[in-house]
Amino acid sequence: MTDSGAPTPPALPGPPPSWVAGRAVPVPRVPGRVAQVLVPFWAERRRPIETRTLVLCGVVGVIGAVLLVGHRPGLGAALVGLLVWAAAVPAMVRRRNANDIITAVLSVALVAVVAVRDAGWVVVLCGLVAAWAGVVAVTSSRSAPAAVLAPLTWAAGSVRALPWVAKGLETLAGARRGQLTVALRSGAITVGLLLVFGLLFASADRVFASLMPRVEADLLPGQVVVGTLVALVAAALAHLALAPPSWSDARLAPRASAARGEWLVPVLALDAMVLLFVMVQVGALLGGHRHVLETAGLSYAQYAREGFAQLVVVTALTLVVVAVAARRAPRATPRDRLLSRIALGVLCLGTLGVVASALRRMDLYVEAFGLTRLRVFVTVVEIALAAVFVLVLVAGVRWRGRWLPRAVVQVVAVAMLGLALVNPDAQIVRHNTTADLTGTLDADYLAGLSADAVPAYAEVDDPDLRACLLASAAVPPTVGVADWNLGRERATRVLASASADESCDR
């Protein structure tokens, strides 16, 4: 209670009030770091949307509904993957950023793999990397945090695009309500007339009926859902290109450099261990390998199998160590910078030797037990990690790595494209049927591969195995342009030309 008998006002939340002319005035709360980023990002939902952008997203959604629903993944999906960029291209071109364009082209190329390869595991991997690279390109991400958080950026951009499109539709309907009503009325009358007369003519003549497009009512709900989602993807890309989030330029907060001895001792110790391991591997490759195997009591296959996984983990962990050490490395004097470059450069070069050892071990393992999809994949991952270490070495020469995050994304995208281009399922068949394997050839595993492997089936020397593999291949027929796929098309031709008198006796 105050002296006048009035109740005491409740305390204001937040900072203590300031006093102006004897009255308490609340001090505005300073937004936190997260709010400073999210508030401007969400405010962009009020940005006006151009009519042509709105119409273009709708057209892309309709095309996506027609090409995706009721069809196997193929050329139709690849075309949709290209068309969803149509609304975002003008904004990206205005940036005049070659790196963004290159990354976007890699994203489109990765989606196009669906029209080239039938192997589902390859298509899925390429699709995931395509989505990651696409967000990095459309938001012009130039920092490691922005590149790592690309999936969250995509989710936030999709949520923000919903009110953006809704506001555009509301504005369009309000400004051109009369024209929209006339267009809808005219379209409804047109569809009704064509439907009635088309059904009558189709029932009167079979030839005319064969020319009429088939409307499958059971696909309509799926087409509506898929078309809406495709239109939203196109809108999200367009909106992210127009108003990329501020965290695309975010940098990790600078940290105080460590003392020279505190930083250098652990890095040099790790350098020594890595170099010692590489020297042991070089000695083994130059003739001491048999001595190593006799000492360890392992076979070639056991030696390779027990070491490869650990070396892959070592490679990835070393990349983390280099990233952390580079941030804490002392750079106050030219001598500090020279020592930092030498210590981290030796670590990267030594890790490249570890990568070479891991690849050699995988080669020994494949020689003994053959290729599998997993072994192909981890080999590609290890090669990509080696390429990343080379990029880190290049960045360390001048101690400037602003370009490094996008370059890493591009390396991963190129690695996935390389995986698709080598046709891994076919390579598995060719290697396993020609190599002198220690174990028994797993014909059931080969028979379970995708249509991409069918041309390799026809190249098998053993006639019985060749016949069994070809007999196990089942390639569904292509129905329309949307279903077309190069791997399935080649498999169909091989199966059609296979000798009819070959029979499977297994």
Buried (B, 14 or more C-beta within 10 A) or exposed (E): EEEEEEEEEEEEEEEEEEEEEEEEEEEEEEEEEEEEBBEEBBEBBEEEBEEEBBEBBBBBBEBBBBBBBBBBBBBBBBBBBEBBBBBBBBBBEEEEBEBBBBBBBBBBBBBBBBBBBBBEBBBEBBBEBBBBBBBBBBBBBBBBEBBEBBEEBBEBBBEBBBEBBEBBEEBBEEEEEEEEEEEEEEEEEEEEEEEEEBEEEBEEEEEEBEEEEEEEEEBEEBBEEBBBBBBBBBBBBBBBBBBBBEBBEBEEEEEEBBEBEEBBEEBBEBBEEBBEBBEEBEEBEEEBBEEBBEEEEBEBBBBBBEBBEEBBEBBBEBBEBBBEBBEBBBEEEEEBBEBBBBBBBBBBBBBBBBBBBBBBBBEBBBBBBBBBBEBBBBBBBBBBBBBBBEBBBBBBEEEEBEEBBBBBBBBBBBBBBEBBEEBBBBBBBBBBBEBEBEEEBBBEBBBEBBBBBBBBBBEBEEEBBBBBBBBBBEBEEBEEEBBBBBBBBBBBEBBEEBEEEEEEEE
